[in-house]
Amino acid sequence: MKRSGMVLLLAMMIPALLAAGCATKNMGDKLVKKAEKKPADIGLRLLAGDALMEEARYDEAVAQYDAAVKLVAKDKKKYGKYYFKAWNNKGVALYKLGEKSGKKEHFQESIKIFKKMLELKDKKKDSMLYSNIAHAYHGLGDFAESEKWFQQALQLNSSNENASKGYRILMDDMNKAAADKIKQAEREAADLAVKVDAAPQDVELRLKLADLLVDLDRMDQAMPHFQAIIENADPANSEHREALVTAYFFSKNYEQALSLLEEMAAEHPDDAMLYARMARCQHEMGQSDPALKNYEKALKLDSENPVAIKGLADLQKKLEQAAKDEPDAASDPDPDSE
């Protein structure tokens, strides 16, 4: 049998042999030695990487796949057909290394590789690559990105079991994280309530407690604290003014909140958040044109301002809906006319 045929046979046999317990534990070491003797043999490099993956020696597998990647880069004409396998396997090995080590940089590097593979013409709609990226984001703890990529993977292939299983695990983790976050907020709120009782005039403490209660969707409990802030805060105190704006806003006293924000914006004309908050107040007051201008001004100062991005989108949606709902004067005759 020719050497190339033997390499192909080994590629098929290694996983099965390991699963059956027939291959020795140091199969990876043996293949690495062979690859070192023939450093230009990309097939041996890939085989060695696969064997090391089976033995959970992910850092060593990364090294073998990286050697294969370098061979491809060195001679694309000769090794071009191995391009995807070398890069993709390196990405998978980095992901598994991230799982084992807990180091974020391994997940980050695997994401870069998988996204690089998506740029290939025949891989743009590869559901498994989307799933791999989703798994890596999950490993990073970025649940929102992970959810987005899992959803895309399943849109491309609803039968992708890897994506389906990963998505279910992600949802469980997200629910657990949300429950843990609520419990932590409840503990913090209870601690702050004790402190507020001991120092009822402390505006900053009350604001922290009120904000937490709003996050916990306990508006009825938050409102007395906002009212206490309005009664006790000193508008001349810059920190108290921040608290007053929040208290006025949640008390639906938008004019007072806007007035304070305008004063603050005059002192800090480059503060994007102030304009975004002014726009929120104007939005609530039905002043659409001034709100639009202030949202746009906020985004000009800070294109990633979350309050302005969401507020502008909400306002535009509201205006579009109002335009659709507006009756056509030409088609609706005056009820008094004959």
Protein Blocks (a to p, Z undefined) as FASTA:
>chain_A
ZZklmmmmmmmmmmmmmmnomacfklmmmmmmmmmmmmmlmklmmmmmmmmmmnopaklm
mmmmmmmmmmmmmmmmlmmmmmmmmmmmmmmmmmmmmmmnopaklmmmmmmmmmmmmmpm
klmmgmklmmmmmmmmmmnopaklmmmmmmmmmmmomklmklmmmmmmmmmmmmmmmmmm
mmmmmmmmmmmmmmmmmmmmlmklmmmmmmmmmmnopaklmmmmmmmmmmmpcfklmklm
mmmmmmmmmnopaklmmmmmmmmmmmmmmlmklmmmmmmmmmmnopaklmmmmmmmmmmm
omklmklmmmmmmmmmmmmmmmmmpccfklmccfkbZZ
